């Protein structure tokens, strides 16, 4: 029996009733509060009480606790509250027999949030879980995670990126996955329903790269009216950091957005809005091929890998038809970094330097994975030949 009068079995049964769509619910929501009370009770309880709860834990209930941990990684930064982050980490430690990759993916989010809160992340992880005297595989995963190199603790390698909605930080799986509206808005969505419908039309069925293509080609399916342009501009002027807004303005060719987009790129917002600003730079490029937009994107490509934006930039650079973008993508392939980043860099480089498709992406990425120095040497010789055969203009001259 816990402090709320529920048995451990009743708590598990409650967790099992929560649907998976909970991950995209408004943040925070009533379910967060209920689970937060459960986890707080675990932290405040005795070792025996913690062991009793863990002994009846199920994989289904543990899966919900992992979703809670992911949500707390975002809410803790929004509220600037390390205690919420600690509860998220403890919830992860309670999960029974979790999938190792899913567990690692979410641990990168919690780790990144500790950094955003200005904490010494490794030490915070150890202190937050020191009350857990459990022999659980989850705790073993956490311990193993802390032994990783800094690059392998970053969200970039797991395919996550940071965006900032009206309510604050959102971690998105997949560089261009749609952002659940519940995570963007703490209260009622401020974006009108008819605009949500337009965004849904553009993004329907699109993957990581085709989503950008849809925004780039938005004019072919949506009429650009003064009212639509005005509503999108008003959202941007009123402080919206929804990437769909800036991509729509760029894709629709709303020239009136140029000034405010330039201001967004120079605003002192730190790392928090970097993902949004990368898309703002692309929208600006679509509107006027601004050197400022290119320079911002090139600098973002050299950011610390733990910021989780290099793959995002690698995708966007396919639209910058200039020699600087090609060189940066080539450097991404040759340098240190996750395979996710290199995959997107390879795809974009082929779009720019090999539009005829003489090299298959799968063939290129297979060679990239090779540890054979001779194969690597031949690969980059082939890439350099492609680049030389299709020289692009210097956009910063």
C-alpha positions in Angstrom: 0.0 0.0 0.0 1.4 3.4 -0.9 0.8 6.9 0.5 -2.2 7.4 -1.8 -3.9 4.3 -0.5 -3.4 2.2 -3.7 -1.8 -1.2 -3.8 1.2 -1.7 -6.0 -0.9 -3.9 -8.2 -3.5 -1.1 -8.6 -0.8 1.3 -9.7 0.5 -1.1 -12.3 -3.1 -1.7 -13.6 -3.5 2.1 -13.8 -0.3 2.4 -15.9 -1.5 -0.3 -18.2 -4.7 1.6 -19.0 -2.7 4.5 -20.4 -2.7 4.4 -24.3 0.5 4.9 -26.2 -0.8 8.2 -27.7 -0.1 9.6 -24.3 3.4 10.6 -25.7 1.8 13.3 -27.8 -0.7 14.6 -25.2 -0.7 18.2 -24.0 2.4 18.7 -21.8 1.7 18.7 -18.9 -1.5 16.8 -18.6 -3.5 15.1 -15.8 -1.8 11.7 -16.6 1.6 13.3 -16.0 0.5 14.5 -12.6 -0.7 11.0 -11.6 2.5 9.3 -12.8 4.6 12.0 -11.1 2.8 11.2 -7.8 3.6 7.5 -8.3 7.3 8.2 -9.1 7.6 10.7 -6.2 6.3 8.0 -3.9 9.0 5.6 -5.2 11.7 8.2 -4.5 10.4 8.9 -1.0 9.7 5.3 -0.1 11.8 2.6 1.6 14.0 0.2 -0.3 11.5 -2.6 0.5 8.6 -0.5 -1.0 10.6 0.1 -4.1 11.4 -3.5 -4.5 7.7 -4.5 -3.9 6.6 -2.2 -6.7 9.3 -3.4 -9.1 8.4 -7.1 -8.4 5.0 -6.6 -9.9 6.1 -4.3 -12.7 5.1 -5.4 -16.2 6.7 -4.5 -19.5 3.5 -2.7 -20.6 3.5 -0.5 -17.4 7.3 0.0 -17.8 6.8 1.2 -21.4 4.4 3.9 -20.1 7.0 4.9 -17.5 9.5 5.3 -20.4 7.1 7.6 -22.2 6.7 9.6 -19.0 10.5 9.9 -18.8 10.7 11.2 -22.3 8.0 13.8 -21.5 9.8 14.9 -18.3 12.9 15.5 -20.4 11.0 18.2 -22.1 8.9 19.5 -19.2 11.9 19.8 -16.9 13.6 22.2 -19.3 10.4 24.2 -19.9 9.9 24.6 -16.2 13.6 24.8 -15.4 13.0 22.2 -12.8 15.7 19.5 -12.2 13.4 17.6 -9.9 11.1 16.8 -12.8 14.1 15.5 -14.7 15.1 13.3 -11.8 11.6 11.8 -11.7 11.8 11.1 -15.4 15.1 9.3 -14.8 13.8 7.2 -11.9 10.8 6.2 -14.0 13.2 4.9 -16.6 15.0 2.9 -14.0 11.7 1.2 -13.0 11.0 -0.1 -16.5 11.2 -3.9 -16.6 13.1 -5.6 -19.4 13.1 -2.6 -21.7 14.2 -2.6 -25.3 17.8 -1.5 -25.1 17.7 0.8 -28.1 14.5 2.5 -27.0 16.0 3.0 -23.5 19.2 4.4 -24.9 17.3 6.8 -27.2 15.3 8.3 -24.3 18.4 8.4 -22.0 20.0 10.7 -24.6 17.1 13.1 -24.2 17.3 13.1 -20.4 21.1 13.7 -20.7 20.6 16.6 -23.1 18.1 18.1 -20.8 20.5 17.9 -17.9 23.0 19.9 -20.1 20.3 22.5 -21.0 19.6 22.9 -17.3 23.2 23.7 -16.7 23.8 20.5 -14.7 26.9 18.2 -14.7 25.0 15.5 -16.5 26.9 12.4 -15.5 26.9 13.3 -11.8 23.2 14.2 -12.0 22.4 10.8 -13.4 24.3 9.1 -10.6 22.6 11.1 -7.9 19.1 10.8 -9.3 19.3 7.0 -9.3 21.3 6.4 -6.2 18.1 5.6 -4.2 17.3 2.7 -6.6 18.7 -0.4 -4.9 17.2 -2.6 -7.6 18.8 -5.3 -9.6 17.2 -4.2 -12.8 18.3 -4.3 -16.4 17.2 -0.7 -16.7 19.7 0.5 -14.0 22.3 -1.5 -15.9 21.4 0.3 -19.1 21.8 3.7 -17.3 25.2 2.7 -15.9 26.4 1.5 -19.3 25.0 4.7 -20.9 27.2 6.9 -18.7 30.3 5.0 -20.0 29.6 6.1 -23.5 31.7 8.8 -25.2 30.2 12.3 -25.3 29.3 11.9 -28.9 27.4 8.7 -28.3 25.4 10.4 -25.5 24.2 13.0 -27.9 20.7 13.1 -29.3 22.0 13.5 -32.9 23.1 9.9 -33.2 19.7 8.7 -32.2 17.9 10.7 -34.9 16.4 13.3 -32.5 16.3 17.1 -33.0 15.3 20.0 -30.8 12.5 22.3 -31.8 10.8 25.0 -29.7 7.1 25.4 -29.9 5.1 28.2 -28.2 5.3 26.3 -24.9 9.0 25.4 -25.1 11.3 22.6 -25.9 10.2 19.6 -27.9 12.4 16.6 -28.8 11.3 15.1 -32.2 12.3 11.6 -33.4 13.3 11.9 -37.0 14.6 15.2 -38.3 11.4 16.0 -40.1 8.7 14.1 -38.2 5.5 16.1 -37.5 5.4 17.6 -34.0 2.4 16.5 -32.0 0.2 19.6 -31.3 0.0 18.6 -27.7 3.7 19.1 -27.2 3.7 22.4 -28.9 1.0 24.1 -26.9 0.5 24.0 -23.2 -3.1 25.4 -23.6 -5.3 25.6 -26.6 -3.4 25.7 -29.9 -3.0 29.2 -31.2 -2.7 28.1 -34.8 -6.1 28.3 -36.4 -7.7 25.0 -37.5 -7.6 25.8 -41.2 -3.8 26.3 -41.0 -3.5 23.0 -39.2 -5.4 21.5 -42.1 -2.9 23.0 -44.6 0.1 21.8 -42.6 -1.5 18.3 -42.4 -2.0 18.3 -46.2 1.6 19.2 -46.9 3.0 16.7 -44.4 0.7 13.8 -45.1 2.6 10.6 -45.8 6.0 12.4 -46.0 9.2 11.1 -44.6 12.4 12.7 -43.3 13.3 14.4 -46.6 10.1 14.4 -48.6 8.6 16.7 -46.0 10.9 19.4 -47.0 10.1 18.7 -50.7 6.4 19.2 -49.9 7.0 22.6 -48.3 9.3 23.6 -51.2 6.5 22.6 -53.6 3.6 23.9 -51.5 2.6 26.5 -54.1 1.6 23.7 -56.5 -1.3 22.6 -54.3 -2.2 25.6 -52.1 -3.4 29.0 -53.3 -1.3 31.9 -51.8 -3.9 34.4 -50.8 -3.2 37.7 -49.0 -5.2 36.3 -46.0 -3.1 33.1 -45.8 0.2 35.0 -46.1 -1.0 37.6 -43.5 -2.0 34.9 -41.0 1.4 33.1 -41.3 3.2 36.4 -40.9 1.2 37.3 -37.9 2.1 34.0 -36.2 5.8 34.7 -36.8 5.6 38.3 -35.6 3.8 37.1 -32.5 6.6 34.8 -31.5 5.7 31.4 -33.0 8.6 29.0 -33.2 6.6 26.4 -35.1 8.9 25.3 -38.0 5.8 24.7 -40.2 5.2 28.4 -40.1 8.6 29.4 -41.5 8.7 26.6 -44.0 5.3 27.6 -45.3 6.3 31.2 -45.6 9.4 30.2 -47.6 7.6 27.6 -49.7 4.8 30.0 -50.5 7.2 32.7 -51.5 5.9 35.3 -49.0 8.6 38.0 -49.5 7.2 40.1 -46.6 8.8 37.5 -44.3 12.3 38.2 -45.3 13.0 40.9 -42.8 11.6 39.0 -39.8 13.4 35.8 -40.8 16.7 37.7 -41.0 16.0 39.0 -37.5 15.4 35.5 -36.2 18.8 34.4 -37.4 20.6 37.2 -35.5 18.5 36.9 -32.3 20.4 35.9 -29.2 18.5 32.7 -28.3 21.3 30.3 -27.5 21.0 26.7 -28.5 17.4 26.4 -27.5 16.0 27.6 -30.8 18.7 26.3 -33.1 16.5 23.8 -34.8 13.9 26.4 -35.6 16.5 28.9 -36.8 18.0 26.3 -39.2 14.6 26.0 -40.9 14.2 29.8 -40.8 17.5 30.0 -42.7 16.2 27.6 -45.3 13.0 29.5 -45.7 15.1 32.7 -46.2 17.2 30.9 -48.8 14.0 29.9 -50.7 12.9 33.5 -50.7 16.0 35.3 -51.8 19.1 33.0 -51.7 20.5 35.2 -48.9 24.2 34.8 -48.1 23.2 35.3 -44.5 21.0 32.2 -44.7 23.8 30.1 -46.2 26.4 31.3 -43.7 24.1 30.5 -40.8 23.5 27.0 -42.1 27.2 26.4 -42.7 28.0 27.5 -39.1 25.3 25.3 -37.7 26.8 22.3 -39.5 29.9 22.7 -37.4 28.0 22.8 -34.1 28.8 20.5 -31.2 27.3 17.0 -32.2 25.5 16.9 -28.8 23.2 19.7 -29.9 21.6 17.2 -32.3 21.3 19.6 -35.3 24.0 18.4 -37.8 21.7 15.8 -39.4 19.0 18.5 -39.7 21.5 20.8 -41.5 22.7 18.0 -43.7 19.1 17.6 -45.0 18.5 21.3 -45.5 21.8 21.9 -47.4 20.4 20.0 -50.5 18.6 23.2 -51.4 21.7 25.4 -51.3 23.0 24.9 -54.8 26.5 26.3 -54.2 30.0 25.1 -53.7 30.0 25.9 -50.0 27.2 23.5 -49.3 28.9 20.8 -51.3 32.2 21.2 -49.4 30.4 21.1 -46.1 28.5 18.0 -46.9 31.7 16.4 -48.2 33.4 17.3 -44.9 30.5 15.7 -43.0 31.1 12.5 -44.8 34.8 12.4 -44.1 34.7 13.6 -40.5 33.6 12.2 -37.2 29.9 11.8 -36.6 27.0 9.4 -36.4 26.0 7.3 -39.4 22.6 9.1 -39.4 24.3 12.4 -40.1 26.5 10.9 -42.8 23.5 9.2 -44.4 21.7 12.5 -44.8 24.9 14.3 -45.9 25.4 11.6 -48.6 21.8 11.9 -49.8 22.1 15.7 -50.0 25.5 15.6 -51.7 24.2 13.3 -54.4 21.2 15.6 -55.0 23.6 18.5 -55.6 26.5 16.8 -57.4 24.9 13.8 -59.0 21.4 14.8 -60.1 21.6 12.2 -62.9 21.8 9.4 -60.3 25.0 7.7 -61.5 25.7 6.6 -57.9 23.1 4.9 -55.8 22.7 6.2 -52.3 22.7 2.6 -50.9 26.0 1.9 -52.7 27.6 5.0 -51.3 26.5 4.5 -47.7 27.6 0.8 -47.8 31.1 2.0 -48.7 30.9 4.6 -46.0 30.4 1.9 -43.4 33.5 0.0 -44.6 36.5 0.0 -42.3 38.8 -0.8 -45.3 41.1 2.2 -45.9 41.3 1.4 -49.6 37.6 1.4 -50.1 37.3 4.7 -48.3 40.0 6.2 -50.5 38.3 5.0 -53.7 35.0 6.3 -52.4 36.2 9.8 -51.7 38.0 9.9 -55.0 34.7 9.0 -56.7 32.9 11.7 -54.7 35.6 14.3 -55.6 35.3 13.4 -59.3 31.5 14.0 -59.1 32.0 17.3 -57.4 34.5 18.4 -60.0 32.2 17.4 -62.9 29.4 19.6 -61.7 31.0 22.8 -60.2 28.5 25.0 -58.4 28.6 28.8 -57.9 30.3 30.5 -55.0 27.4 32.1 -53.1 29.5 33.9 -50.5 31.8 35.8 -53.0 
